[in-house]
Amino acid sequence: MSSTESSERAPTQAYAVPPVARAIHLLQAISDGETAANLKQTALALGINRTTLMRLLHTLEAARFVEPIPNGKGYRIGLGLVALAARASQDLIQAAAPVLARLATSLRLSAHLAVLDGTDALFLLRQVPNVPLASNIQPGSRIPAYATTLGRIILAYWPKEQVAQLFRNVRFRSFSNDTPRSLSGLHALLAQDRIAGYAWSDGSYTAGVCSVGFAVFDQTSKPAAAINVTGPQQLFTDTPRQRESIVESVRSAAEELSIRLGYSAVKTGPFNGSAAAQPRRWPA
């Protein structure tokens, strides 16, 4: 570390509030999949004592930042924290609402907006058409990123090493025969998504339900979020060109939302949804 870096970081460390830092560390751990079901084990992993951990959990639960998992299986991120994040993401949600509403109405499919939060896709917005079979996934819901087109298409733009680091300790759950069961399986699927420019699911998360997702880019040309549409398989295959028509509609909606967020085709080239075509600007 250089002397400049040391002098810049010293004031931040000096003014840090240990209880707040511990609460943040705990929230980050729970967001990454730690459930704190075994208090002793979690306390050791986080470097705090068991009593402090219990007090932190009770405090965060009172604020609805965490909530108990049924059947005594620990804790997960609570709706209070999700709501706080949603308010911070209000510009994104406001920009996406009319785009998703038109998409859901025109395709008669459910449309969603999500961001990547740790190893999960966090749903921020849902628009459903007036049809009997519509999505029941509520804003604030979380699905493992590898199991949904929303998470996959964002990860497709990440360097392979960064994906490997994020999922290094993840135990993959099998939602269907097509869900990736390992990191190598995820890499293979992301490579396909990267080439196609979109993520496609034919029952990968729920049997009989198809989905297609596109990344949404911000002014720095990074994938800030993703949108997708979902619906019964037959709605994606009614006619030979149905899939192509749906893909083009979602691509167009993703482009519109990207431009609303400051994405510039003049600076970065025409939007085509292709991961290979988008510049990568990752923090060091």
C-alpha positions as a printed Julia matrix, in Angstrom:
284×3 Matrix{Float64}:
   0.0     0.0     0.0
   1.38    3.43   -0.91
   1.77    6.21    1.66
  -0.99    8.14   -0.11
  -3.38    5.2     0.08
  -2.48    4.71    3.75
  -3.14    8.36    4.6
  -6.45    8.32    2.72
  -7.71    5.18    4.5
  -6.5     6.04    8.01
  -9.18    8.69    8.75
 -11.94    6.33    7.57
 -10.71    3.57    9.87
 -10.19    5.98   12.75
 -13.78    7.24   12.57
 -15.39    3.82   12.05
 -18.01    2.85   14.64
 -17.36   -0.79   15.64
 -20.99   -1.77   16.42
 -22.15   -0.35   13.09
 -19.3    -2.06   11.28
 -20.26   -5.38   12.88
 -23.92   -4.94   11.88
 -22.89   -4.16    8.29
 -20.59   -7.18    8.25
 -23.44   -9.37    9.51
 -25.89   -8.03    6.9
 -23.33   -8.65    4.16
 -22.82  -12.21    5.39
 -26.57  -12.92    5.47
 -26.93  -11.4     2.0
 -24.23  -13.8     0.8
 -26.1   -16.81    2.18
 -25.07  -17.03    5.85
 -28.2   -17.88    7.84
 -26.81  -17.67   11.38
 -28.71  -20.86   12.17
 -25.72  -21.97   14.23
 -24.93  -18.92   16.37
 -21.63  -20.24   17.68
 -20.36  -21.07   14.21
 -21.49  -17.75   12.74
 -19.96  -15.79   15.63
 -16.62  -17.5    15.03
 -16.8   -16.85   11.3
 -17.54  -13.15   11.82
 -15.07  -12.7    14.66
 -17.59  -11.55   17.26
 -18.92  -13.17   20.43
 -22.18  -15.08   20.53
 -23.95  -12.59   22.8
 -23.1    -9.69   20.49
 -24.36  -11.68   17.52
 -27.67  -12.38   19.25
 -28.12   -8.71   20.12
 -27.32   -7.66   16.55
 -29.81  -10.14   15.13
 -32.58   -8.99   17.49
 -31.87   -5.34   16.67
 -31.85   -5.94   12.92
 -35.0    -8.05   13.18
 -36.79   -5.26   15.05
 -35.91   -2.92   12.17
 -37.06   -5.59    9.69
 -33.59   -5.62    8.15
 -33.51   -9.38    8.72
 -36.32  -11.86    9.24
 -36.43  -15.4    10.64
 -36.51  -18.28    8.21
 -39.4   -20.62    9.07
 -38.74  -23.75   11.1
 -35.8   -22.25   12.96
 -33.44  -22.28    9.98
 -31.82  -18.95   10.77
 -32.26  -15.56    9.18
 -32.5   -13.94    5.77
 -32.59  -10.35    4.53
 -35.87   -8.71    5.58
 -38.32   -6.56    3.67
 -37.33   -3.47    5.65
 -33.88   -3.53    4.08
 -35.35   -4.43    0.69
 -37.7    -1.44    0.93
 -34.78    0.81    1.84
 -32.86   -0.46   -1.18
 -35.93    0.02   -3.35
 -36.18    3.66   -2.31
 -32.51    4.09   -3.18
 -33.3     2.49   -6.56
 -36.33    4.71   -7.13
 -34.93    6.31  -10.28
 -34.41    2.87  -11.82
 -37.89    1.7   -10.81
 -39.59    4.88  -12.05
 -37.78    4.64  -15.38
 -38.63    0.96  -15.75
 -42.33    1.05  -14.79
 -43.78    2.35  -18.08
 -41.38    0.24  -20.14
 -42.36   -2.97  -18.36
 -46.06   -2.06  -18.41
 -46.03   -1.71  -22.21
 -44.0    -4.9   -22.55
 -46.41   -6.93  -20.4
 -49.44   -5.55  -22.22
 -48.1    -6.02  -25.74
 -46.78   -9.55  -25.2
 -49.41  -10.66  -22.65
 -46.53  -11.98  -20.57
 -45.34  -11.06  -17.07
 -42.42   -8.61  -17.05
 -39.86   -8.13  -14.27
 -36.99   -5.85  -13.29
 -34.2    -7.11  -11.04
 -30.71   -6.26   -9.87
 -27.91   -8.51   -8.73
 -27.53   -8.61   -4.94
 -24.74  -10.93   -3.91
 -25.49  -14.3    -5.5
 -29.2   -13.52   -5.85
 -31.39  -11.71   -8.33
 -33.41   -9.22   -6.27
 -36.77   -8.4    -7.87
 -37.61   -4.7    -7.8
 -40.63   -4.46  -10.07
 -43.29   -6.68  -11.62
 -45.86   -5.87  -14.3
 -48.44   -8.52  -15.17
 -50.98   -8.7   -17.99
 -54.65   -9.35  -17.46
 -54.41  -13.09  -18.07
 -55.2   -16.11  -15.87
 -51.6   -17.39  -15.71
 -49.44  -14.51  -14.5
 -46.29  -14.29  -12.37
 -46.73  -14.44   -8.61
 -43.19  -13.27   -7.83
 -43.44  -10.15   -5.69
 -41.01   -7.2    -5.58
 -38.49   -7.95   -2.85
 -38.31  -11.63   -3.76
 -34.92  -13.21   -4.24
 -33.96  -16.08   -6.54
 -30.45  -17.53   -6.94
 -28.95  -15.62   -9.85
 -27.87  -18.79  -11.64
 -31.5   -20.03  -11.7
 -33.13  -17.03  -13.42
 -32.58  -15.27  -16.74
 -32.42  -11.96  -14.85
 -29.36  -12.99  -12.87
 -27.69  -14.96  -15.65
 -27.68  -12.16  -18.21
 -26.04   -9.75  -15.75
 -23.42  -12.34  -14.84
 -22.78  -12.97  -18.54
 -21.12   -9.54  -18.69
 -18.85  -10.24  -15.75
 -15.29  -11.52  -16.19
 -15.15  -15.27  -15.61
 -12.8   -14.82  -12.65
 -15.25  -12.47  -10.94
 -18.09  -14.95  -11.35
 -15.88  -17.71   -9.92
 -15.02  -15.55   -6.91
 -18.68  -14.71   -6.23
 -19.87  -18.33   -6.38
 -16.8   -20.01   -4.88
 -18.64  -21.21   -1.75
 -22.15  -21.55   -3.17
 -23.97  -24.86   -3.01
 -26.0   -24.96   -6.21
 -29.65  -25.96   -5.86
 -31.35  -27.9    -8.63
 -34.69  -26.32   -9.53
 -35.01  -28.37  -12.72
 -32.92  -30.58  -14.99
 -31.67  -27.44  -16.77
 -30.5   -25.52  -13.68
 -26.69  -25.31  -13.41
 -25.49  -27.74  -10.75
 -21.93  -26.47  -10.44
 -19.7   -23.49  -11.13
 -18.44  -25.13  -14.34
 -22.04  -25.64  -15.45
 -22.78  -21.98  -14.74
 -19.73  -20.87  -16.73
 -20.89  -22.96  -19.7
 -24.39  -21.47  -19.56
 -23.09  -17.91  -19.22
 -20.88  -18.45  -22.27
 -24.0   -19.32  -24.29
 -25.83  -16.27  -22.92
 -22.86  -14.07  -23.76
 -22.84  -15.2   -27.38
 -26.61  -14.94  -27.78
 -26.83  -11.56  -26.09
 -29.72  -12.71  -23.93
 -30.56  -15.43  -21.41
 -33.19  -17.99  -22.36
 -34.96  -20.41  -20.05
 -37.24  -23.24  -21.07
 -38.38  -24.42  -17.66
 -35.02  -23.89  -15.93
 -36.63  -22.49  -12.79
 -40.26  -23.62  -13.06
 -41.42  -26.49  -15.24
 -43.56  -25.37  -18.17
 -42.56  -21.7   -17.84
 -40.34  -19.97  -20.4
 -38.38  -16.76  -19.91
 -36.04  -14.46  -21.8
 -33.91  -11.77  -20.16
 -31.8    -8.85  -21.36
 -29.32   -6.7   -19.46
 -29.98   -3.01  -18.87
 -26.95   -0.72  -19.09
 -26.27    2.59  -17.36
 -24.26    5.61  -18.45
 -20.98    3.75  -17.83
 -22.1     0.86  -20.09
 -22.18   -1.51  -17.12
 -25.14   -3.88  -16.63
 -27.05   -2.06  -13.9
 -30.08   -4.36  -13.95
 -31.98   -6.79  -16.13
 -35.52   -7.19  -17.43
 -37.29  -10.33  -18.53
 -40.66  -11.69  -19.51
 -42.07  -15.02  -18.34
 -45.09  -17.09  -19.21
 -46.46  -20.5   -20.09
 -44.36  -22.38  -22.62
 -47.09  -22.42  -25.25
 -47.16  -18.61  -25.39
 -43.53  -18.68  -26.5
 -44.1   -21.31  -29.19
 -47.56  -20.58  -30.66
 -46.03  -19.82  -34.05
 -42.61  -20.58  -35.6
 -41.56  -16.94  -35.19
 -43.02  -16.39  -31.73
 -39.72  -16.78  -29.88
 -37.93  -14.38  -32.24
 -40.71  -11.82  -31.86
 -40.58  -11.99  -28.04
 -36.78  -11.74  -28.0
 -36.9    -8.64  -30.22
 -39.57   -6.99  -28.05
 -37.58   -7.52  -24.85
 -34.38   -6.38  -26.55
 -36.1    -3.18  -27.65
 -37.47   -2.58  -24.13
 -34.01   -3.13  -22.61
 -32.55   -0.63  -25.05
 -35.22    1.96  -24.18
 -34.61    1.55  -20.45
 -30.84    1.66  -20.92
 -31.14    4.97  -22.77
 -33.39    6.31  -20.0
 -30.55    5.46  -17.56
 -27.97    7.32  -19.62
 -26.62    4.6   -21.9
 -25.29    6.29  -25.02
 -25.26    4.46  -28.34
 -23.14    7.33  -29.7
 -20.31    6.54  -27.27
 -20.6     2.79  -27.09
 -22.08    1.73  -30.4
 -25.56    0.47  -31.29
 -27.39   -1.49  -28.63
 -27.76   -5.1   -29.73
 -27.83   -6.91  -26.41
 -24.64   -8.79  -27.21
 -22.26   -9.18  -24.3
 -19.38   -9.42  -26.72
 -20.29   -6.03  -28.19
 -20.5    -4.1   -24.91
 -17.36   -2.5   -23.43
 -16.44   -3.7   -19.94
 -15.45   -1.06  -17.42
 -14.93   -2.79  -14.11
 -13.54   -1.25  -10.97
 -10.04   -2.38  -10.09
